[in-house]
Amino acid sequence: MCHFFASQSPESYAFETRSIRLNGQSTSLRLEKMFWTVLEAIAAREGLTVPKFVSTLHNEILIMRGEAPNFTSHLRCVCLVALEGGLQAPGAGQRARAA
């Protein structure tokens, strides 16, 4: 069991920083590459670009809660919820065949 998790490519959990506009302000978000890949799949499913999806999500959180604390952690949770809901992560079929 642990071999499956331990054998993950370091490339998949390397950090990637992207610049995105949130509420007209340019900001940087730093996530592991695997989370960016899942966000790309979520955005594509919604017919949006990743920056537009992230910005829309951020705005909706502000409307609902008035603030968006720890937003990058929220994005990671969004990815997990999407995967639990049946979103097929890009490359998941290849990983399953390799296991």
Long-range contacts (C-beta under 8 A, 24 or more apart in sequence): 4-99, 18-50, 18-51, 20-50, 20-51, 20-54, 20-55, 21-51, 21-55, 22-54, 22-55, 22-58, 22-59, 23-55, 23-58, 23-59, 23-62, 29-54, 29-71, 29-72, 29-75, 30-72, 31-72, 31-75, 31-76, 34-89, 35-75, 35-76, 35-79, 37-89, 37-90, 37-91, 38-79, 38-82, 38-83, 38-87, 38-89, 39-75, 39-78, 39-79, 40-90, 41-82, 41-87, 41-88, 41-89, 41-90, 42-78, 42-79, 42-82, 42-87, 45-87
